[in-house]
Amino acid sequence: MVNIDRGSKILLYALRGYSLSRLGYNTEAKIQLKNVVQIDPLQDIDFINKGIALSDLGQYEEAINCYDKILESKQQRNEFLLIGALLNKGYALDSLQKFDKSKKCFEQVLLIDNKNVLAYNNKGLAFYKMKKYKEAIDCYDEVLKQAPEYVPSLFNKGLAFSSNNRHNEALNSFNHVLELDPSYTEAYLAKGICLYELKSYPQSIVEFDRVLKTNPQNIEAIRYKTYSLYQLKKNEDVLNLCNELLTINQNDIYILDLKGRTLSNLGRYDEEINCYDKILEIDPKNITALIRKSYVYETYLGKPEQNIECCDKILEIDPKNIEALNNKGLAYIHLRRFKEAITNLDIALNINPNYILALNSKGIVFMESRDYTEALKWFDKALQLNQDLMSAIQAKAQIYDKLGNYEALIYYNKILEKDTTDLRVLNYKGIVLGKLGKYDDAIDCFNTILEFDPNSIGAQKNKEYANYLKSRKYH
């Protein structure tokens, strides 16, 4: 029977464990690694092997103790052992999210070997995790001076560029990685995320599909593909992917919110509300879901009482939430309870005098109560902050029209600059032009409506009336 010394046993069990882990036999690998940690090391190399096994089992503090046995010894150590202990201690500290201490380990390696690629790369990763992206990039550049095709540093450099919002430079790094290693799945994913951030949504989907071809269960690729499709308004595709993600994690609040917004795009408002209700089951104080519910009840479902109920829940959580105060004001306008509307809007404006939505809503209060002079004052205040605020422009156009003030025409034109196919505004504009005796221009407006909607009875009658007035003018 062959006697195996403790060091050889540690090495043998460790090698078995690592091999089984690479083959995907994780349970069996853990058994071998547990065998390693039950043996007391005799030699320095045994402490390193035991430390690595402990790290693989998630026992990082115990692993660090093994490496410190070498590093704290007063005996002379060879550089190989010191570097091994320092590198592995740095990895363990990184796993404990002690990035500054991890970085110092890699710096100690570089004092021994100032060209150590692993130390520079991992020092860069420590900087990256501390959000010090410039310093991280400098470290990766040190690696690439020595090894221009070292893929891990090229990839990590791309991540640092991307995290620093330098997405075009990140793309160059990821493309270089893929030239060197076309099978590097993480680079396709990272490239897709960069393209998403650059708003190149169709191109980003191409990259996510490459990832999913290799690994159909890659959650991050599915998520980002969903985000890209949402930006492209591919609503049915977004819904399908949201449902797929929710089968994996039914409590994914972000995806429930995205599903709700997608259902809103499809006009399925009751189902949208159900999504926000599920979010609120998970997180009863989720203000975003309550705000969305409030908005849907007010804007699409015409349920001001339910809107007020949502707003009151928000204000219990955050009494200074100006969005809830504004939405509550809008609900009271809907109910024609104008004093209560003004009370809520004034509270919002006391918190933020430049809150443009509340300024606009106060204009609506006075417009609905037919105090047009006061309404115009508040719409003008809103437009001073945002001259393109369409709701205020539309309201001013309607007020001037009601007052018989032909300045309405200026505001109808502003609306049509943004949307030349707004048939309702074209109709109003045509009527104003007819009142001004500009019959040909009025007829042009009604003809434009009829091109889009040949069955528009209103446009047809208004056109006939404009032609009648025009014929009388010349007789």
ZIGIJO-V164070 format. One record per residue. N is the residue number from 1. SS is DSSP state (alpha for helix, beta for strand, coil for the rest). PHI is phi as a letter, one per 30 degrees, with the letter a starting at -180 (NA if undefined). OMEGA is omega in degrees with one decimal (NA if undefined). Layout:
N & SS & PHI & OMEGA
N & SS & PHI & OMEGA
//
This chain:
1 & coil & NA & -176.0
2 & coil & d & 175.4
3 & coil & d & -179.9
4 & coil & c & -179.4
5 & coil & d & -175.2
6 & alpha & e & -179.9
7 & alpha & d & -179.7
8 & alpha & d & 177.2
9 & alpha & d & 179.0
10 & alpha & e & -178.7
11 & alpha & d & -177.9
12 & alpha & d & 179.3
13 & alpha & d & -179.3
14 & alpha & d & -179.4
15 & alpha & d & 176.5
16 & alpha & d & -178.8
17 & alpha & d & -178.5
18 & alpha & d & -179.4
19 & alpha & d & 179.2
20 & alpha & d & 179.3
21 & alpha & d & 180.0
22 & alpha & d & 179.8
23 & coil & d & 177.8
24 & coil & j & 178.3
25 & coil & c & -170.4
26 & alpha & d & 179.9
27 & alpha & d & 179.4
28 & alpha & d & 179.2
29 & alpha & d & -179.2
30 & alpha & d & 178.7
31 & alpha & d & -179.7
32 & alpha & d & -178.9
33 & alpha & d & 175.6
34 & alpha & d & 174.6
35 & alpha & d & -179.7
36 & alpha & d & -170.9
37 & alpha & d & 178.0
38 & coil & d & -178.1
39 & coil & c & 176.7
40 & coil & d & -179.1
41 & coil & d & 174.2
42 & coil & c & -174.5
43 & coil & c & -177.8
44 & alpha & e & -177.7
45 & alpha & d & 177.8
46 & alpha & d & 177.7
47 & alpha & d & 178.7
48 & alpha & d & -179.3
49 & alpha & d & 178.5
50 & alpha & d & 178.2
51 & alpha & d & 178.9
52 & alpha & d & 178.8
53 & alpha & d & 178.5
54 & alpha & d & 177.6
55 & alpha & d & 179.6
56 & alpha & d & 177.0
57 & coil & c & 179.3
58 & coil & i & -179.2
59 & coil & c & -168.7
60 & alpha & d & 179.9
61 & alpha & d & 178.6
62 & alpha & d & 177.5
63 & alpha & d & -179.7
64 & alpha & d & 177.6
65 & alpha & e & 177.8
66 & alpha & d & -178.7
67 & alpha & d & -179.5
68 & alpha & d & 176.5
69 & alpha & e & 178.5
70 & alpha & d & -172.3
71 & alpha & d & -178.0
72 & coil & c & 179.7
73 & coil & d & 178.9
74 & coil & d & 178.4
75 & coil & d & 177.3
76 & coil & d & -179.8
77 & coil & c & 174.9
78 & coil & d & -173.8
79 & alpha & d & -179.2
80 & alpha & e & -178.6
81 & alpha & d & 179.9
82 & alpha & d & 179.9
83 & alpha & d & 178.3
84 & alpha & d & -179.9
85 & alpha & d & -178.7
86 & alpha & d & 179.2
87 & alpha & d & -176.7
88 & alpha & d & 174.1
89 & alpha & d & 177.1
90 & alpha & e & 178.9
91 & alpha & d & -179.4
92 & alpha & d & 177.8
93 & alpha & d & 176.4
94 & alpha & d & 179.5
95 & alpha & d & 176.3
96 & coil & d & -179.4
97 & coil & i & 174.6
98 & coil & c & -166.7
99 & alpha & d & 179.9
100 & alpha & d & 177.9
101 & alpha & d & 176.7
102 & alpha & e & -179.9
103 & alpha & e & -178.4
104 & alpha & d & 175.5
105 & alpha & d & -178.8
106 & alpha & d & 175.7
107 & alpha & d & 176.7
108 & alpha & d & 175.0
109 & alpha & e & -176.5
110 & alpha & d & 172.7
111 & alpha & d & 178.2
112 & alpha & d & -177.1
113 & coil & b & -172.4
114 & coil & d & 176.3
115 & coil & b & -175.6
116 & coil & d & -175.4
117 & alpha & d & -179.2
118 & alpha & d & -178.5
119 & alpha & d & 178.3
120 & alpha & d & -178.1
121 & alpha & d & -177.3
122 & alpha & d & 171.1
123 & alpha & d & 175.7
124 & alpha & d & 178.5
125 & alpha & d & 178.1
126 & alpha & d & 176.4
127 & alpha & e & -179.0
128 & alpha & e & -178.1
129 & alpha & d & 173.6
130 & coil & c & 179.6
131 & coil & i & 175.8
132 & coil & c & -167.1
133 & alpha & d & 179.5
134 & alpha & d & 179.9
135 & alpha & d & 177.4
136 & alpha & d & -179.2
137 & alpha & d & 177.9
138 & alpha & e & 178.8
139 & alpha & d & -179.8
140 & alpha & d & 178.1
141 & alpha & d & 175.9
142 & alpha & d & 177.1
143 & alpha & d & -172.1
144 & alpha & d & 171.5
145 & alpha & d & -178.2
146 & alpha & d & -175.3
147 & coil & b & -173.6
148 & coil & e & -177.8
149 & coil & c & 179.2
150 & coil & d & -169.9
151 & alpha & e & -179.5
152 & alpha & e & -179.4
153 & alpha & d & 175.3
154 & alpha & d & 179.9
155 & alpha & d & -179.1
156 & alpha & d & 176.9
157 & alpha & d & 176.5
158 & alpha & e & 178.6
159 & alpha & d & 179.7
160 & alpha & d & 175.9
161 & alpha & e & -176.5
162 & alpha & d & -179.6
163 & alpha & d & 178.4
164 & coil & c & 179.1
165 & coil & i & 175.4
166 & coil & c & -166.5
167 & alpha & d & 178.6
168 & alpha & d & 176.8
169 & alpha & d & 176.7
170 & alpha & d & 179.1
171 & alpha & e & 178.0
172 & alpha & e & 179.4
173 & alpha & d & -177.7
174 & alpha & d & 177.0
175 & alpha & d & 177.7
176 & alpha & d & 177.2
177 & alpha & e & -175.5
178 & alpha & d & 172.3
179 & alpha & d & -177.9
180 & alpha & d & -177.5
181 & coil & b & -177.4
182 & coil & d & -179.3
183 & coil & c & -175.3
184 & coil & d & -173.2
185 & alpha & e & -177.6
186 & alpha & e & -179.9
187 & alpha & d & 175.3
188 & alpha & d & 179.5
189 & alpha & d & -178.7
190 & alpha & d & 177.5
191 & alpha & d & 178.5
192 & alpha & d & 179.4
193 & alpha & d & 176.1
194 & alpha & e & 179.9
195 & alpha & d & 175.6
196 & alpha & d & -179.3
197 & alpha & d & 177.7
198 & coil & d & 178.7
199 & coil & i & 174.3
200 & coil & c & -167.9
201 & alpha & d & 179.1
202 & alpha & d & 179.7
203 & alpha & d & 179.6
204 & alpha & d & -179.0
205 & alpha & d & 176.9
206 & alpha & e & -178.3
207 & alpha & d & 179.4
208 & alpha & d & 177.7
209 & alpha & d & 175.5
210 & alpha & d & 177.6
211 & alpha & d & -174.8
212 & alpha & d & 174.7
213 & alpha & d & 178.9
214 & alpha & d & -177.0
215 & coil & b & -176.2
216 & coil & d & -177.7
217 & coil & c & -179.2
218 & coil & d & -172.3
219 & alpha & d & -177.0
220 & alpha & d & 178.4
221 & alpha & d & 178.3
222 & alpha & d & -178.4
223 & alpha & d & -176.3
224 & alpha & d & 174.2
225 & alpha & d & 177.9
226 & alpha & d & 179.3
227 & alpha & d & -178.9
228 & alpha & d & 179.2
229 & alpha & d & 177.7
230 & alpha & d & 178.6
231 & alpha & d & 179.0
232 & coil & d & 179.3
233 & coil & i & 174.8
234 & coil & d & -164.7
235 & alpha & d & -179.0
236 & alpha & d & 177.6
237 & alpha & d & 178.4
238 & alpha & d & 179.7
239 & alpha & e & -179.6
240 & alpha & d & -178.7
241 & alpha & d & 175.1
242 & alpha & e & 179.6
243 & alpha & d & 177.1
244 & alpha & d & 179.7
245 & alpha & d & -179.0
246 & alpha & d & 172.0
247 & alpha & d & 177.5
248 & alpha & d & 179.2
249 & coil & b & -175.9
250 & coil & d & -179.7
251 & coil & c & 179.9
252 & coil & d & -173.6
253 & alpha & d & -177.7
254 & alpha & d & -178.5
255 & alpha & d & 174.6
256 & alpha & d & 177.9
257 & alpha & d & 179.6
258 & alpha & d & 177.6
259 & alpha & d & 178.4
260 & alpha & e & -179.7
261 & alpha & d & 178.2
262 & alpha & d & 176.1
263 & alpha & d & 176.4
264 & alpha & d & 177.9
265 & alpha & e & -179.3
266 & coil & c & 179.7
267 & coil & i & -178.7
268 & coil & c & -166.9
269 & alpha & d & 178.3
270 & alpha & d & 176.9
271 & alpha & d & 176.4
272 & alpha & e & 178.8
273 & alpha & e & 179.2
274 & alpha & e & 178.6
275 & alpha & d & -179.5
276 & alpha & d & 176.7
277 & alpha & d & 177.6
278 & alpha & d & 176.3
279 & alpha & d & -176.5
280 & alpha & d & 170.9
281 & alpha & d & 180.0
282 & alpha & d & -176.9
283 & coil & b & -174.9
284 & coil & d & -179.0
285 & coil & c & -179.5
286 & coil & d & -174.0
287 & alpha & d & 180.0
288 & alpha & e & -179.8
289 & alpha & d & 178.9
290 & alpha & d & 177.3
291 & alpha & d & 180.0
292 & alpha & d & 177.6
293 & alpha & e & 178.8
294 & alpha & e & -177.2
295 & alpha & d & -178.3
296 & alpha & d & 178.8
297 & alpha & e & -176.2
298 & alpha & d & -168.9
299 & alpha & d & -171.1
300 & coil & c & -174.5
301 & coil & c & 178.6
302 & coil & h & -179.0
303 & coil & b & -174.7
304 & alpha & d & 179.9
305 & alpha & d & 177.9
306 & alpha & d & 175.2
307 & alpha & e & -179.3
308 & alpha & d & 179.6
309 & alpha & d & 177.4
310 & alpha & d & -177.9
311 & alpha & d & 179.0
312 & alpha & d & 177.3
313 & alpha & d & 178.0
314 & alpha & d & -175.8
315 & alpha & d & 171.0
316 & alpha & d & -179.5
317 & alpha & d & -175.8
318 & coil & b & -175.4
319 & coil & d & -178.7
320 & coil & c & -179.5
321 & coil & d & -172.7
322 & alpha & d & 178.4
323 & alpha & d & 177.8
324 & alpha & d & 178.1
325 & alpha & d & 178.1
326 & alpha & d & -179.2
327 & alpha & d & 177.2
328 & alpha & d & 175.4
329 & alpha & e & 178.9
330 & alpha & d & 178.5
331 & alpha & d & 178.7
332 & alpha & d & 173.9
333 & alpha & d & 178.8
334 & alpha & e & -179.8
335 & coil & d & -178.8
336 & coil & i & 174.5
337 & coil & c & -166.0
338 & alpha & d & -179.7
339 & alpha & d & 179.0
340 & alpha & d & 176.4
341 & alpha & d & -178.5
342 & alpha & d & 179.1
343 & alpha & e & -178.7
344 & alpha & d & -179.7
345 & alpha & d & 178.0
346 & alpha & d & 176.3
347 & alpha & d & 178.9
348 & alpha & d & -176.8
349 & alpha & d & 172.1
350 & alpha & d & 178.1
351 & alpha & d & 179.8
352 & coil & b & -177.0
353 & coil & d & -179.1
354 & coil & c & 179.5
355 & coil & d & -167.1
356 & alpha & d & -179.2
357 & alpha & d & 178.3
358 & alpha & d & 175.3
359 & alpha & e & 179.3
360 & alpha & d & -179.4
361 & alpha & d & 176.2
362 & alpha & d & 173.9
363 & alpha & e & -179.8
364 & alpha & d & 178.5
365 & alpha & e & -175.5
366 & alpha & d & 176.4
367 & alpha & d & -179.5
368 & alpha & d & 178.2
369 & coil & c & 172.9
370 & coil & i & 171.6
371 & coil & c & -169.0
372 & alpha & d & 179.2
373 & alpha & d & 179.3
374 & alpha & d & 179.3
375 & alpha & d & -179.9
376 & alpha & e & 179.3
377 & alpha & d & -177.5
378 & alpha & d & 176.1
379 & alpha & d & 178.0
380 & alpha & d & 177.4
381 & alpha & d & 178.4
382 & alpha & d & -177.9
383 & alpha & d & 174.4
384 & alpha & d & 179.2
385 & alpha & d & 179.0
386 & coil & a & -174.7
387 & coil & d & 179.7
388 & coil & c & -178.6
389 & coil & d & -168.8
390 & alpha & d & -178.8
391 & alpha & d & 178.1
392 & alpha & d & 177.9
393 & alpha & d & 179.7
394 & alpha & d & -179.1
395 & alpha & d & 179.4
396 & alpha & d & 178.0
397 & alpha & d & -178.8
398 & alpha & d & -179.4
399 & alpha & d & -179.6
400 & alpha & d & 178.3
401 & alpha & d & 179.9
402 & alpha & d & -179.4
403 & coil & d & -177.3
404 & coil & i & 179.9
405 & coil & c & -172.7
406 & coil & d & 170.0
407 & coil & d & 175.2
408 & alpha & e & -177.8
409 & alpha & e & 179.3
410 & alpha & e & -175.4
411 & alpha & d & 173.9
412 & alpha & d & 178.2
413 & alpha & d & 178.1
414 & alpha & d & 178.6
415 & alpha & d & -176.7
416 & alpha & d & 172.7
417 & alpha & d & -179.8
418 & alpha & d & -177.3
419 & coil & b & -176.4
420 & coil & d & -176.6
421 & coil & c & 177.1
422 & coil & d & -171.9
423 & alpha & d & 179.3
424 & alpha & d & -179.6
425 & alpha & d & 176.2
426 & alpha & e & 179.1
427 & alpha & d & 178.5
428 & alpha & d & -179.2
429 & alpha & d & 179.5
430 & alpha & d & 179.8
431 & alpha & d & 179.4
432 & alpha & d & 179.2
433 & alpha & e & 177.3
434 & alpha & d & 179.0
435 & alpha & d & 179.1
436 & coil & d & -179.7
437 & coil & i & 178.2
438 & coil & c & -169.2
439 & alpha & d & -179.9
440 & alpha & d & 178.6
441 & alpha & d & 178.2
442 & alpha & d & -179.5
443 & alpha & d & 176.7
444 & alpha & e & 178.7
445 & alpha & d & -177.3
446 & alpha & d & 176.3
447 & alpha & d & 178.5
448 & alpha & d & 177.6
449 & alpha & d & -176.1
450 & alpha & d & 174.0
451 & alpha & d & 179.5
452 & alpha & d & -176.3
453 & coil & b & -176.0
454 & coil & d & -177.0
455 & coil & c & -178.6
456 & coil & d & -178.1
457 & alpha & d & -178.9
458 & alpha & d & -179.6
459 & alpha & d & -179.9
460 & alpha & d & -179.7
461 & alpha & d & 179.6
462 & alpha & d & 177.3
463 & alpha & d & 179.8
464 & alpha & d & -179.0
465 & alpha & d & 177.8
466 & alpha & d & 177.7
467 & alpha & d & 179.0
468 & alpha & d & 179.3
469 & alpha & d & 178.8
470 & alpha & d & -179.0
471 & alpha & d & 178.3
472 & alpha & d & -178.5
473 & alpha & d & -174.1
474 & coil & c & 175.9
475 & coil & c & NA
//
